Amino acid sequence: MTVSSRASARVSAPPSAPPSSALYDVPGPKAAARHRLYGRLALVAIAALLGWIVYMLFHTDQFTYQKWMPFEYEGVQELLLRGLRNTLEAFGWTVLFALPFGALFAAGRLSDHRVVRLLSTLVVEFFRAMPVLVMIFFIFTALKVEPLWALVAGLTLYNGSVLAEVFRAGVLAVPKGQKEAAFALGMRKTQVMSYVLVPQANRAMLPAIVSQLVVALKDTSLGFLITYEEFLHAGKLIATNLDYDLPFIPVVMVIAPVYIGMCLALSWLAGWLERRGRRSPKVKGGAPVADAGVTTGLPPEARQ
């Protein structure tokens, strides 16, 4: 076969088919065109829905000066800022207590001692199944605890129990060979957990941990039911004020972006930590390596 015939064969060869997927069939030209049409129709429908919402907001006079006038008052601004500070305070205390709580009971559920494992399982399953609002109300009314600490205690018990399951699942997701190799090197169980299993499980656990922290941040809004002056409670006081013409929608339009921004900040922090964990450590300098005195190749007497 000549070079020209080989070149013509290569040119006339049909193009290779797109790689197939194990989960679904690769769409053909008609299916791809149909999918593009569905996408355009969905965009048109979403744009129409957003346009209708904006029209209804204008139609019900939600953007009038009288509705938004309260936010110009210094007292209203201070009320919202104080509520936001209280929300962040409750969230900070919850994170500070929930993470050690989860780590402690996750270690208990992974313990080799049957009694410790059963007690830890009982605590985790009980508080994970209990509604958060019930725990907050019980601690606030029955135990006569201040609103802040009643809210923090309820959120800690629930979110800490969920995080305990997240930690346990992350550790169990590490291949068994890692643990067996560590034990073969003579490491104790505490060392295996601290230096082998937990560092490898951190990357897998991070998205679930952040998701649960977002849940804890949003659940701080339950504090207004026990008269804790958090961000949502401050918005409720403004929205139910008759002097301001009951600005419910403007208050929602102010409070919702703040909550969304805080949740996005947590997600960004998790992404930053994950990217930082992927970086390989840079070794600067290093200890000098002594010459082993091993020669390679033929012995000196054989080279002569």
Number of C-alpha atoms within 10 A of each C-alpha: 5 6 8 9 10 11 11 10 11 10 10 9 9 8 7 6 7 9 8 10 8 7 6 7 9 14 13 10 9 9 11 12 12 13 13 12 12 12 12 12 12 12 12 12 12 12 12 12 12 12 12 12 12 12 12 12 14 12 10 9 12 17 14 12 9 14 19 16 12 21 17 9 9 10 11 16 14 13 19 24 15 16 20 21 15 19 24 17 16 26 22 15 17 25 20 13 17 26 19 15 19 25 19 15 25 26 18 21 23 17 15 11 10 12 12 16 17 14 13 22 19 13 13 25 14 13 19 19 11 13 11 21 17 11 18 25 20 15 19 20 13 9 10 11 16 14 21 21 17 24 31 24 23 26 29 27 25 23 28 30 28 22 28 27 20 21 27 21 16 20 24 14 14 17 11 11 9 14 17 12 13 18 14 10 9 10 16 12 15 9 13 18 17 11 13 19 21 18 14 17 18 16 16 18 19 18 15 16 19 18 15 17 23 20 14 23 22 16 18 25 18 18 25 17 14 18 12 24 24 26 25 24 23 23 22 16 15 23 21 13 13 9 11 16 15 17 23 17 15 19 21 15 10 13 17 11 11 14 17 13 11 15 19 13 13 17 17 13 13 17 15 11 13 16 11 11 13 9 8 7 8 6 6 6 6 6 6 6 6 6 6 6 6 5 8 6 7 8 9 8 6 7 7 5
